């Protein structure tokens, strides 16, 4: 299910997909398209980096939900709400899988280049705010400011 509307200068997109890796592409294409919304005007020079950061962070979050949150369970839904304004883009993801505390994840040893375990690090590196509330549903909110540049990992 996909809904798209504007409310008080903010564009809202709601998407609901099954929390399986086969549906990751649908979620990422939707988020990628939404990344264009804050760049109507003269700030197009930062668009590619902005979109790359947001899509990478959301992709990692979706992977974690599909692979870890719904592990050993019937796949549930992932509800995604994207809110875009001139100043920021936020992506809220809700799932009903196993809760996980991303703040408890230690920073990876980048000298070791692990094959997995970088998802939370990527989210925190690419986004300006990462907020998580465990429960039913688990709620992850990723926020990227349009005019603030944060470094890449």
N, C-alpha and C positions, 0 to 999 in steps of 0.2 A: 504494500500500500504506500502511495506517495501523495503527499499534500504539499502545496506551495502557496504562500500568501504573503502579503505585506501588511504590517501593522505599525503605525506610528514611526515611519522612517526606518523600520527594521524589516528585513526579509526573513521569513520563517519557512523552513522546509522540514517536513516530517516524513520519515521513511521507516517502515517496519519490514525486516527481513528475517529469515530463519538464521540462527547462529551457527552456520556451517561455512566452511571455507569456500564452497562453490558460490556463495552469495556475497563474498567479500568484494568482488569486482563491482557489483551493483552499488554497494555502499560507497566505495571509493570514487566511482564515476559521479555519483550524486554530490559528494563532498567536493570533488574537483570542480564541478560546474558551479557550485555555490561560492567557491573562492573568488570567482570573477566579480561578484556583487559589490564588494567594497572598493573595487578599482575602477569604477566609472568616473573618469576624470583624468587628472594629470599624474597619478601615482603609478602608472603602468610599469615603470622601470623595476619595481620590486615584486611584481606579480608572480613571475616564475619561481623565485625563491620562496615566497609566501606560500604558494600552492604546493610546492614540493615539501615544505616543512609540515603543513597541515595534513596532506595526504599520507605522508610517511607515519606521522603520529597516529592518525586514525587507523591506518592499516595495522600497525602494531597492536593497538587496542583491540581491534576486531579479531586479530589472530589470538590474542590472549583469551578473549571471551570464548571463541569457537573451540580452541584447543584445550584450554585449562578450565574455564568456567563451566562448560557443559561436558567435560570429560566424565565418562561413566554414566551419563544421563541421556535421556532423549533430548535431541537438540531443541532448544527453546528459541524464543524470538530475541532479536536485538532491535530495540527502538532507538532511532537516531533522530535528534532534532538539531538542525543547524540554524543559528541565528546570526545574520550578517547585517552590520551597519557600516557607516563610513569609517568608524574607529576600530572595530574589532570583528572577529568571527569566532563564534563559540560552537563547539560540537558537544552535545550531551548524548551519551550512550547509556541506555538502561538495559540490563539483562537480569535474568532470574536464575543464573547459575551459581556456582560456588563463589563465595566472597573472597576477596584477596586484598591485602593492604599494600599498595604500591610504595608507600613511604617506608615500609620495612625491608624493601629490596636494597641490598647493598650495591654500591656503584661497581660496575664490572672492571676487571683488570684489562684495560685496552691493549696492554702489551702482549697479553695472551691471545687476543682475538677469538673469543669464544664463538661457537656456532649459534648458540641460543643464549637467552637471558639478557638481551639488549633492549627489549621492548620498552620497559619503563624508563631506561636511560634515554632512549630516543625520544620518547614523549616529553620528558622533562627538558631535554636539550633543545627541542624544536619549538616548544610552545612556551608562552609567557606565564600561563597558569595551568596547573594540573590539580584538579580537586576530585576526591573520591569519597563516596559515602557507601559503605557496605549495607546490605539488607536485601529486602525483597520489594523492590528491585535494587540491585547494585547500580549506583549512578556514578559515571565518570564524566567530568566536564573538562574539556580541553579548550583553552582560549588563546588566541593569537591576536596581538595588537597589530594594526595595519602600519603605523608609523614608527614602530619600535623594532629594531633589528636585534635579535639575539643570535649568538654564535652557533655554529654547527659543531657537532661532536668531533 
